[in-house]
C-alpha cells in the first residue's frame, strides 16, 4: 500500500512476507516466554520456548505462513491476468489461514506429539541412552525438542513448503527474463554489450559480475542495472511513461556517473605512473 514499487514479483513478496513472519514470531515468542514459560520454569523456559519454535530449519511456522502469503501477493502484483491479480492473493490467504487453524487444533497437536516422540527416539539412538526417560533434564532434551518441532513444522506445511520451493524456482526465471527484456534497449552507458551477454547467460545460483571494475563497484553497477529493469517493468505495468520516469533516469545517471568516475580515476593513476 505505502511502497508498491518495492514488491515487483513473487520473490520480493516472499522475502518481505518471511521478514514480517519473523518479526511476528519474535514478538509471539517473547510474549509466551514472559507470560507463560518464565513464571512456570524461570529462565530455563527460554530455551524450551526458543528451540521449540526455532526448529532445525532455523525458522518458525509463522515465517513459512507469511512467506507463502507474501509470495501470493507478489504474484498478484505482477500478474497480467486481471482475475489472478486478486484470486491468487486471496487463495494464499485462505491456504495460510487453513494451515494455521490445523496447527492450532487436532492435526497440529497430533503432529507435535508424534514429532516429540520421534525426536526423542532419534536422540536415544544417537546418544545410546537406556530409555526415553533418560533424556529429560539433559542437554539432549533440547535437541530432541528441535527435531520434533522440525518434523511438526514440515508436517503442517506439506502444502506450503512445495509452493515456496516452486515459487523460488520460477520467480528466479521470471526475474532474469525481466532483466534481459528491459535492459536490451538500454544504451552502452547503462549496459555494455559484454555485460548484457552476461545477463543473458546468467543462470540459477549464479551472480553475474563485471570484471572490468573493482568488485564493489561492479556489484553496485549490476544492482543498479537490475533495479532499473524492475523499475521499468513496474512503470509499464502501471501504464506510465518509462522514458520520463525519474527513478529510472536516476539509476541511469548513477551507472553512467560511476563509470565516468572509475575511468577518470584509472586515467589519473595511469598518468601518474
C-alpha positions in Angstrom: 0.0 0.0 0.0 2.7 2.5 1.0 5.7 1.3 -1.0 4.2 -0.5 -4.0 7.3 -0.4 -6.3 9.2 -2.3 -3.6 7.3 -5.5 -4.5 7.8 -6.3 -8.1 7.1 -10.0 -8.1 6.9 -13.3 -6.3 10.4 -13.3 -4.8 10.0 -9.8 -3.4 6.7 -10.7 -1.8 8.1 -14.0 -0.4 11.1 -12.2 1.2 9.1 -9.4 2.7 6.5 -11.8 3.9 9.1 -14.0 5.5 10.6 -11.0 7.3 7.1 -10.0 8.5 6.6 -13.5 9.8 10.0 -13.5 11.6 9.0 -10.2 13.3 5.7 -11.7 14.5 7.4 -14.9 15.6 9.9 -12.9 17.7 7.0 -10.9 19.3 5.0 -14.1 20.0 7.9 -16.0 21.4 8.7 -13.0 23.7 5.1 -12.9 24.9 4.9 -16.7 25.5 8.2 -16.7 27.5 7.3 -13.7 29.6 3.7 -14.6 30.3 3.8 -18.4 30.4 7.2 -20.1 30.4 9.1 -17.7 32.8 6.5 -17.8 35.6 6.4 -21.6 35.5 10.0 -22.5 34.6 12.2 -19.5 35.1 15.0 -18.7 32.7 15.2 -22.4 31.8 11.9 -21.9 29.9 13.7 -19.6 27.5 15.5 -22.5 25.8 12.4 -24.6 25.6 10.4 -21.8 24.1 13.1 -20.7 21.6 14.2 -24.2 20.5 10.6 -25.4 20.3 9.8 -22.6 17.8 13.2 -22.0 16.1 13.5 -25.5 14.7 16.4 -27.1 12.9 15.2 -25.3 9.8 16.0 -22.1 11.7 12.5 -20.7 11.5 9.0 -20.7 12.9 5.7 -21.7 11.4 4.8 -18.0 11.1 7.8 -17.4 8.8 6.5 -20.0 6.4 2.9 -18.8 6.7 3.8 -15.2 5.9 6.3 -16.2 3.2 3.5 -18.2 1.5 1.1 -15.3 1.6 3.8 -12.8 0.6 4.6 -14.9 -2.5 0.9 -15.0 -3.4 0.7 -11.2 -3.1 3.9 -10.8 -5.1 2.3 -12.9 -7.9 -0.8 -10.9 -7.8 1.1 -7.6 -8.1 2.9 -8.8 -11.2 0.1 -10.9 -12.8 -1.1 -9.8 -16.2 -4.4 -11.6 -15.8 -7.0 -9.3 -14.0 -8.6 -12.2 -12.1 -5.4 -13.8 -11.0 -4.3 -10.5 -9.6 -6.9 -10.9 -6.9 -7.6 -14.7 -6.8 -4.1 -15.8 -6.1 -3.6 -13.5 -3.0 -7.0 -14.5 -1.7 -6.2 -18.1 -2.3 -2.8 -17.7 -0.5 -4.6 -16.1 2.5 -7.2 -18.8 2.9 -4.5 -21.5 2.5 -2.4 -20.0 5.3 -5.5 -19.4 7.5 -6.5 -23.1 7.0 -3.0 -24.3 7.7 -2.7 -22.2 10.9 -6.1 -23.4 12.0 -4.9 -27.0 11.6 -1.8 -26.2 13.5 -3.7 -24.9 16.5 -6.1 -27.8 16.8 -6.2 -31.6 16.3 -3.7 -32.0 13.5 -1.1 -29.7 14.9 -1.3 -31.2 18.4 -1.1 -34.7 16.9 2.0 -33.8 14.9 3.5 -32.2 17.9 3.2 -35.4 19.9 4.5 -37.5 17.1 7.4 -35.1 16.5 8.5 -35.1 20.1 8.4 -38.9 20.4 10.2 -39.3 17.1 12.8 -36.7 18.1 13.3 -38.4 21.5 13.8 -41.8 19.8 16.4 -40.4 17.4 18.3 -38.9 20.3 18.0 -42.1 22.3 19.7 -44.0 19.4 22.4 -41.3 18.8 23.3 -40.8 22.5 22.9 -44.5 23.4 20.6 -43.8 26.3 18.9 -46.7 28.1 15.3 -45.2 27.8 13.4 -42.2 26.6 13.0 -41.0 30.2 16.8 -40.6 30.4 16.6 -37.6 28.0 14.7 -35.5 30.5 16.8 -33.0 32.4 19.8 -33.4 30.0 21.0 -31.2 27.1 19.7 -33.9 24.8 16.2 -32.9 25.5 16.7 -29.6 23.7 18.0 -31.3 20.5 15.0 -33.7 20.8 12.7 -30.8 21.0 14.3 -29.1 17.9 14.0 -32.3 15.9 10.4 -32.8 17.0 9.5 -29.2 16.2 11.1 -29.5 12.7 9.0 -32.6 12.0 5.9 -30.9 13.1 6.7 -27.8 11.0 7.2 -30.0 7.9 4.1 -32.0 8.6 1.8 -29.0 9.0 3.3 -27.3 5.9 3.2 -30.2 3.5 1.3 -27.9 1.0 3.1 -24.6 1.8 6.7 -25.8 1.5 6.4 -27.2 -2.0 4.6 -24.0 -3.0 7.5 -21.9 -1.6 10.2 -24.0 -3.4 8.2 -23.8 -6.6 7.8 -20.0 -6.1 11.6 -19.5 -5.6 12.4 -21.7 -8.6 10.0 -19.9 -11.0 10.5 -16.4 -9.7 14.2 -16.6 -10.4 13.5 -17.4 -14.0 10.9 -14.6 -14.2 13.3 -12.0 -12.7 16.1 -12.9 -15.0 13.8 -12.6 -18.0 12.7 -9.2 -16.9 16.3 -8.1 -16.6 17.0 -9.4 -20.1 14.0 -7.8 -21.7 14.2 -4.4 -20.0 18.0 -3.9 -20.4 18.0 -4.9 -24.1 17.1 -1.4 -25.2 19.4 0.5 -22.9 22.5 2.3 -24.3 26.1 1.3 -23.6 26.4 4.0 -20.9 23.9 1.8 -18.9 25.0 -1.7 -20.0 27.7 -2.6 -22.4 27.3 -5.5 -24.9 29.6 -7.8 -23.0 27.7 -7.0 -19.8 24.4 -7.7 -21.5 25.8 -11.0 -22.7 26.5 -11.9 -19.1 22.9 -11.0 -18.2 21.6 -13.3 -21.0 23.8 -16.2 -19.9 23.2 -15.8 -16.1 21.6 -19.0 -14.7 20.4 -20.3 -11.4 22.7 -20.0 -8.4 24.8 -17.5 -10.4 25.6 -13.9 -9.8 26.9 -12.0 -12.8 30.0 -9.8 -12.2 31.7 -7.1 -14.1 35.4 -8.0 -14.3 36.3 -4.6 -15.8 35.6 -2.9 -12.5 36.6 -3.4 -8.8 34.4 -5.9 -7.1 32.4 -3.3 -5.0 31.8 -1.0 -8.0 30.9 -4.0 -10.3 28.4 -5.2 -7.8 26.9 -1.8 -7.4 26.5 -1.3 -11.2 24.9 -4.8 -11.6 22.5 -3.9 -8.8 21.6 -0.6 -10.4 21.1 -2.3 -13.7 18.7 -4.9 -12.2 16.8 -2.2 -10.3 16.4 -0.2 -13.5 15.0 -3.3 -15.2 12.5 -3.9 -12.4 11.6 -0.2 -12.3 10.9 -0.1 -16.0 8.7 -3.2 -15.7 6.8 -1.7 -12.9 6.1 1.6 -14.7 5.0 -0.4 -17.8 2.5 -2.4 -15.7 1.1 0.9 -14.3 0.8 2.3 -17.8 3.3 5.0 -17.2 6.0 6.7 -19.4 9.2 4.7 -18.9 11.4 7.3 -20.7 10.1 10.1 -18.5 10.3 8.2 -15.2 12.6 10.0 -12.8 13.7 7.0 -10.7 14.7 5.2 -13.9 16.6 8.3 -15.0 18.3 8.5 -11.6 19.5 4.9 -11.9 20.9 5.5 -15.4 22.7 8.6 -14.2 24.2 6.6 -11.2 25.5 4.0 -13.6 27.0 6.5 -16.0 28.5 8.6 -13.3 30.1 5.6 -11.6 31.6 4.6 -14.9 32.9 8.1 -15.5 34.5 8.4 -12.1 36.2 5.0 -12.4 37.5 5.9 -15.9 38.8 9.3 -14.6 40.5 7.7 -11.6 42.0 5.0 -13.7 43.3 7.6 -16.2 44.8 9.7 -13.5 46.6 6.8 -11.9 48.0 5.8 -15.3 49.3 9.3 -15.9 51.0 9.4 -12.5 52.7 6.1 -13.2 
